[in-house]
Amino acid sequence: MKMYLDTSAPETILKLDDKEYREPLKNDLAEKFLEFLRDKLAENHKTFSDLTEITFMSGPGSFTGLRIGASIVNTLSHELNIPLYDHHGKKHQIILPDYGRGANISQPKK
């Protein structure tokens, strides 16, 4: 089963083969995504071990959403020993988020 994940916006997009799921996980992405994925796999009578490849929308987009999404897909790809692709179709060993611009780091107040 092919998985596609987009965490670049407040609404997470998950595709499992030809089925698309949208969930407004927003600030709960880190805590709730794996449960969401497990539940959607179960709806299709599948488990994590049925995943055969992962495609990740690597950016640009939300800094935190992309970091969490990249961590998830990198871990799943490594642990399940399945290929990982960016949204351009390029295969990666690990995928790094593309934030679209440099970090906006503010100066310390003291």
Stockholm file with secondary structure:
# STOCKHOLM 1.0

chainA/1-110         MKMYLDTSAPETILKLDDKEYREPLKNDLAEKFLEFLRDKLAENHKTFSDLTEITFMSGPGSFTGLRIGASIVNTLSHELNIPLYDHHGKKHQIILPDYGRGANISQPKK
#=GR chainA/1-110 SS CEEEEECSSSSEEEEETTEEEEECCGGGHHHHHHHHHHHHHHHTTCCGGGCCEEEECCCSSCHHHHHHHHHHHHHHHHHHTCCEEETTSCEESSCCCCCSSCCCCCCCCC
#=GC SS_cons         CEEEEECSSSSEEEEETTEEEEECCGGGHHHHHHHHHHHHHHHTTCCGGGCCEEEECCCSSCHHHHHHHHHHHHHHHHHHTCCEEETTSCEESSCCCCCSSCCCCCCCCC
//
